[in-house]
Amino acid sequence: MKVRILLRRSFGDVEVESENLDELVEKLQGLPDWLLVIEKLIMGSEDLDYESKEILKGLVEFTEKGPIITVGRERIHDKEAIGLILYAGGSKAFTAKEVEKILALSGRRCMGFGARLSEMRREGLVTKEGNEYRLTYAGRKWAEELAMRLHGGR
């Protein structure tokens, strides 16, 4: 009998297969370490690299309280502001409360930010692990394209 488990992760699906349950349990015991290695390779380090910070120049101000959105409401909607906040955080995950706080500090009191996070999750732009959110690989690409568009395609 073959046994197979499919795990959905922020970077894609991971499939573990074995000939029996004992072998599957053995394989699963080492999996958390491998998942961390894979995520770090795909998502990058905790800090943003120089190129990513350059993309955000003029859109986000990095402060000790978090990445503050400097783009006006007339240029981006709340979902895009959330995307820029999560992108500016690098591989750091944010709780919904932290996102709400940063939106408020950015002058964007947004009552529907939770719905925007859920929408982004359904679209595959955000992943939720426990009570923390972070951009998926697709979400990072979306945020980069958004930043480029806001800069006029530079």
N, C-alpha and C positions, 0 to 999 in steps of 0.2 A: 504494500500500500504506500503510495506517495502522499506526502503531507506538504502543503504549500501555504505560506502566509504572505499577504501583500500589505505593506505598510506605506501609507501616504505621508510624504515628508514635504517640506517647503520647496525642496529642490527637485522633487519627482518621486516616483514610486520605487520602493525597495522590495524585492521578492526574495524570500528565504524558502528553500525547498530541501526536503530530505526524504530518506526512505522510510523512516519511522519516527514516532514521537520523541523517543529518547535522543536521537540524533538532532532533531529539531530544537529541543530544549538546549542542548549543548551549543548549537549554533547561535541561538538567541541570546545566550549569556554573554557572548562577546560583542554582540551587535551594538549596544549603546556607545561603546568606545569608537567603533567604526563610524557610526552615524555622526558623532562629534567631529571626527577627522574630515569626513566628507563635507559636512556643512561649513567648516572653517575654510576648506579649500575652495568651495563654490562661492560662499558669501563673502569671503575676505576676512581681514582682521577686524578687531573692535573699532579701530580708528579708520577714518576715511583716508584714502590716499590723496595725493596732491591733485590728481586729475578730477576726482569727485568733488573736492573742495572748490576747485576752479569752476566747475559746472554750477555750483550753488552760489557763487559770488554775485552779490546784488539781489539775491532772492532770500537768503537765509543769513542771519547773524548768529554766530556761535557764542553763547554766553554760558556762565556757570550754572544757570537755571535750565539750560537746554537750548536746542536750536530754535530761534525765534524767526518766524516768517516775516519778511519785510515787504512782500509783494501785496499790493492793495486788493481788497475784495473785488474790485471791478475787473481785475485781470485773471483771477483764479477763484474757483469755488472751493467749498470746504473739503471735499474729497481730495482735491489736488493739494490743498494745504496739508492735509494729513499725510499724503504721500511724500511731500517734501520733508516733513518732520521726520518720518520714519527713515527716509533715505539719508537725511543728515545724521541720523543716529548710527550709521554704519551697521554693524551686525548686532548692536544693542537692541534689546526688545523693550517695548514700552507697555505699561499697563494703560487701560482706558483712562484712568484718573490722571496719569502723566500726560497723555495726549490732550485731555481736556484742559489741564493747567497750561500747557505750552500754547494751545490755541488761544486761551484767554490772555496770556502774556503777549501774544502776537496781535491782540486787539480783535480777535475773532471769537467772541462768545457764540458758541454753536450748540444749540440744544439737541440737534440731531446727529451729533458726531458718532454716537454709538451705532446708529443706523448706517452711517457712511462706512464705518469699520466693517460691519456685517456685509454690506454690499461689496466692499473691496475683497472680503474673504470669499464670497460666492464667485467673484470674478477671477479668483486665483492670484490676486495682487498681494494679499496679506495672508499670513498664517498665524494661527493662535495656538500658543503652547502654554497650557495652564491658564493664567490670566494675563499673559503678555502677548503683544502683537509685534510682528516684524514683517518687512517686505519679503516676498518670495523672490526668486530669480527674475520671474516675469515682472513682478512689481518694481524691482530695481531698474529694469530696462524701461518700463513705463515712466518712472520718475525721471530718468535721464532724458528721455525723449521730451517730456514735459518741460524740463529745465532748458533744454536746447531750444524748444519752441518759444519759451518766454524770453530767451536771449535773441530771438530773431533768427534762429537756425545757424548760429555761428559754429 
